[in-house]
Amino acid sequence: MTDSPPSKNDPLNNDHPLNQEAARWLKVAGVKPDPDLQYLFQLMRWGFDRGEVVFDPRYHDIIDQNVDMLLGYPNPKAALDYLCQNPEDPECPLLEECDLQQAWSPGRAVEVAFEALDMRLTLDPRLKYPPIYPFSPG
């Protein structure tokens, strides 16, 4: 899925289809994508800060920290791989471009990305992380 490394012209991997789809959703939301950050993680940060996804308050801080970690991770490909690849079944990614394409709004695209983060954190054997199941307010 994210097998090819970012090019010298795109060190942040923003040409990756997932990042391109995230950029599209940011634009739909009226947000100008920042080329200095991966678009997928910008979309997640935007949605988190706006309350597009609501979490159990007990897990709010750990989710916030993980979004910051992914946004600022020094290896963009590794950050994208961490979120998207399923450690239990490499043939079944946790997040793909089509998942964001099927969203009906920027808020739903954010939910989809956070569902992948929730699954990934749950599957990470290094963490003692309970599933949190994000949901939209309303």
PyMOL commands that set and color helices and strands:
alter all, ss='L'
color gray80, all
select helices_A, chain A and resi 17-28+39-50+57-72+76-84+97-101+106-123
alter helices_A, ss='H'
color red, helices_A
deselect
rebuild
show_as cartoon
